[in-house]
Structures are given as C-alpha cells and as structure tokens.
C-alpha cells in the first residue's frame, strides 16, 4: 500500500472527538510493544530468588513511573500528571503483590508467568465494572504489569520517543506511559483505534490542547508512513490524505471557529437569558477541587454536579472526614456566592472499594450501585454526610442523592442525614441548618413518582445519561445497540417533562446535568420543557450560553409541545436543529 494513492485520498473516517481542534500533518505510526512470556517450573530453592527479582522490578518500575510523572507535570504544568497516581497505587497494592508472591510459592512457576497471569486477573475484574472511569483503570493495571515484566526481562524503557519534526500519532492503542512519553511540541494530535473520552490519551490531549480522535477502529492498519491525515477533534472526524478541496474547506472552518471562540469568550460575564427575557442557571459539572479555576473562567454560576466519588477513586481509598470537609469547604469558598452541589458517592458494587466486601453481579447496571451501595455501607455514607454538613457553614453547599428510585430510598438516605445532624449538634459543631437537599432523577420510576418525591426535596437534577439508558434498555457503551441510544426519543422527553412539571407544581427547581445539557442541539428542547438549570462541562458553558441567549423562550415552548405531540425521533432532531441554526448559525459546527 503506497501513501497518497488516488483511491486513498480524501477518505473520511469517523470516531469520537475527545479533544477539540483541527490538526493536519504526516503520520507517525506507533506499533504496540509486546512482551512474550513463557511458563516454566522452578525448583523450591529458586523461589526466594524469583521473589527477590519481583521486588527489585517493583522498585525499578516505581522509579520509572515517578520519572514519567515528573516529566509530564513539567510539560503540562497541570494536575494531569496525577493520572499516574493510579499506577503507583497498583505497585503499592498489597493484595496484588501478595497474590503474585503466593503464586510463585504455591505453583512453583517463574515470576514472569505469575506476574502476567496476576495482572490479567486484576485487569479482568476492573474490565467487568460498568463505570467508564473504572474501566479505564484496566489500562493502568496492564501498563504497570507490562512495565514490571519488561524490568524483569531487562527491556523496560522509560524515556521519551524522540520526534524531530511535527507528526500526528496514529496507534491501535496507547498505554498511559506510552502516551506520556509522546507528549511534546512536535505532536500535533492523536488518532487511535480504541479509547474513550475518559482514556489517558484523551485526558492528556485535552491538558495539552492537542486535537484527538479515538474509537477509529482500524486507522492503525489504514495508514502507512508518508500518509498525511487531518483530524477534527470537535466532530470526531479523520480524513486520510485530504484533497485540496477538503483542506480549503477546513482552512475556512478553522478561521471561522477561531472567530466564534473569541466571541463566545466575551459572553463570560453575560447572563444566561433568552432574547425574550427568560433566564436559567448555567452551572458546571466537575470531578474535583482542581477544576474550580476552569469553572470560574467559563462564567458558570457555580457547580451543579460535583462527582464526589472521583476524589476517592483517584486515591484508591475513602478520604476521611477531615479531608473531605477541607476539600468541600475550599471549593465552596472559591465559588461563593454561587452554589456547590455535592452528589454523594455514585459507584458500582462489582469491585471491592475502600475495604468493602467484594462480590460479583451478573448485571451491575441493575445491581448494588449509587445510593444503594451507600445505604448498604452506611459508615462511609455517614462520614461523607458529616463532611458535607461541616463544610456547609459556608452557606452555598447543597447535597444530592444519586439514583433514587422511590420514596423508600429517599427516606432512608434522609434518616442518615438527620442522624449526622444530631451527632454534630451533640458535638457542638456548626452546620447550615437550611442545607438544601435534592435527588438525581435517573431511572424511569423516579420520574413516574416525581410528584411524590418533589414534596420531600428542594430540587431535582435529571441525569439524562442513565435516564435514557434505563428508559430505552440500551447500553450506550455497546456498539451493537448504541444507535438506539436516542435523547430525543419521545419516551425520554415525556419523562423529562413530567419531572420538570412535578418540580414546579411543588415549588422546587429542576435541572439537567447529563450530556443532553451540554449539546446545543438539545438546548431548545430543554428550555421549552421549562428546565431551570443546565449543568455542563466548563468547556461547554460558552456554547450553551450562546444558544440560550439567541433563542426566544416562546419558540422553544412551541418546539417542546410539538415534540410531545407525535413527532418521530428524526423529526424532533431536525426541528431542533433548524431552530438553533436559524438563531445561532455560528453553533452549527458544534451540533451533535
């Protein structure tokens, strides 16, 4: 296969855009390094030597990872080097280490073989977890295991790959350490067969403002050295050997995007109010304290969703009450007077977290997760509630329970909150006695009994990602059925409307914090349904604010009414697109 053959020019491939921007340049194809391990028996007298080799390899691996982490931190000047904390935790995980040592002693097999088996076993447990963040940790485990093996075999390399001129990196997959060793001024972008928005390649590409497209399936076998590619990280598009016409189109598009982005940034201090005077709250979704500067820069009115589990998962332990209190209070102080809405732990139960008893579930999506897990392990739940209450003296903190399916779960959660309040009162510890509490509406049952739930809480936040998934019985991570995952399905829209109407009937507000909120195409529909708040990634705040300010509320109400009147999924999307493009044509390139 030759580069730039006529029949290989202008080919368009689609993946997932995970870091915005457009990049054009020559390909550098990165081939995966493989480690061949053979099983062999060892004598009793060799066991101690094998274990000693393993311990030496752990020390060397830890040193290499810290070296990579330091170099990355210097390169990115950000917190993103902390993604290698998970690698270091694997190296300090006594369960993992002891299982390897026991395997050598009991099975009398060479350490390389036992490490490889142990790594795959550990990775297999994580791979079964129905949580994007945790599934991405499979890469951490395999990366660490591979490096341990390389050190055992004398072949580990921790240095950066030297690139003497600008290239776009193409690979089937990149391990975290491989990605870290590739960052630099000569890297124009990433195009990867595998990956997701939470992969390490995606995280680092965003940290470096480098365009990236993942999930391209077979780009690594479709290119050769000498090819040129164009990647569009906004739309998830890759063009192989772009034609002159395509290049000209993208040159014009790039200039237009630059002008639009400059204009959007000017909206930072403007209110989120429609052109006919209807205002909403525009908040941000965050995972930790380090993101607060981005929230402030975006012009968001506080944090509508703090995914509190991430600060624990990043440390592979449950932070204690003092640590949580400090983090929550620091965030609330920085955001004041705008609110900080803290979602209590939202994790699955099919892996052992924070010393919880491990268990396996055939269908974790429908199993012990979110509020159910907190209620099963109340000690951790009480600890988090106490920390939230203690930090609430700032006056702008709110608490939110995830995945409430009915009144029983809400009552049980509230009982623990009341208990935490009594404890603090007995200890003479102050807290906000008017602390607002709300629930995530993520399952159809909650939407169907929303009038009952609304009578007991201060606000609703609709988690559309799970609501769509549970309503339509579609795993959006399953490529065979992902096409059925449709936000504009009339059943989904009916549930959203029911939830908002129930909230307003009881004098409380209702927001949306799922991906629908961050898609300008959905803005007219959500406004039309009367949603009071949209909480989105800080990067999306200017886009959504522009859409809100361009729209007329009465037009969105008419669209919403029509959408519930029998229009098809396709018709609803088309009508919404027509409306947003008619009032904010500059956003057409960002529409889903």
Secondary structure, DSSP 8 states (H G I E B T S, - for coil): --TT-GGGSSEEEE-EEEE-SEEEEEEEEE----------B--GGGHHHHHHHHHHHHHHHHHHHHHHHHHHHHHH-SGGGGGGHHHHHHHT-HHHHHHHHHHHHHH-B-HHHHHHHHHHHHHHHHHT-S-HHHHHHHHHHHHHHHHHHHHHTT----S-----S-EEEEES---HHHHHHH-STTEEEEEESS--TTSHHHHHHHHHT-EEEE--SSGGGT--TT-EEEEETTTTEEEET--HHHHHHHHHHHHHHHHHHHHHHTTTTS--B-TTS-B-EEEEEESSGGGHHHHHHHT--SEEEEETHHHHHTTTS---HHHHHHHHHHHHHHHTTS-EEEE----BSSS--TT------TTGGGSSBTHHHHHHSHHHHHHHHHHHHHHGGGS-EEEEESS--SHHHHHHHHHHHHHHHHHHHHHT----TT-EEEEEE-SHHHHHTHHHHHTT-SEEEE-HHHHHHHHHT--TT-TTTGGG--TT-HHHHHHHHHHHHHHHHTT-EEEE-SGGGG-HHHHHHHHHTT--EEEEEGGGHHHHHHHHHHS-HHHHHHHHHHHTTT--HHHHHHHHHHHHHHH-GGGGGG--
